[in-house]
């Protein structure tokens, strides 16, 4: 889900995931249907890998003083990730692989994005609801720019 939602303390990680998401969507739209080539970004939940252990290492000289407050959002997330009992409910890599196999072995349409895991699905659904709420709240500002007829001219996209 790191390509759909950004979390504190992981800006570079999420930047690369967001870029991959945009790349996948754009290339998928370039492929002719008759080629039968499908691209899909798997958006997994927390997965039991060494990522959390290796990515949580801090520099020997410590962190920047701006991050000293334990209630800082980055520290809250790092605190969660550093506790093995929290990571114990994360998904096994084999379950992700099995879901990917189930997806492609159906021989049917494959979505550009597929969240895997209850937390990934739930967090992405909540993010979509939040985006929709923001768009509705600021609709007048958004639609006050440009001309509505432009939307009609790009309907081919």
Secondary structure, 3 states (H helix, E strand, C coil): CCCCCCCCCCHHHHHHHHHHHHHHHHHHHHCCHHHCCCCCEEEECCECCCHHHHHCCCCCCCCCHHHCCCCCHHHHHHHHHHCHHHHCCCECHHHHHHHHHHHHHCCCCCCCEEEECHHHHHHHHHHHHHHHHHHHHCHHHHHCCCCCHHHHHCCCC
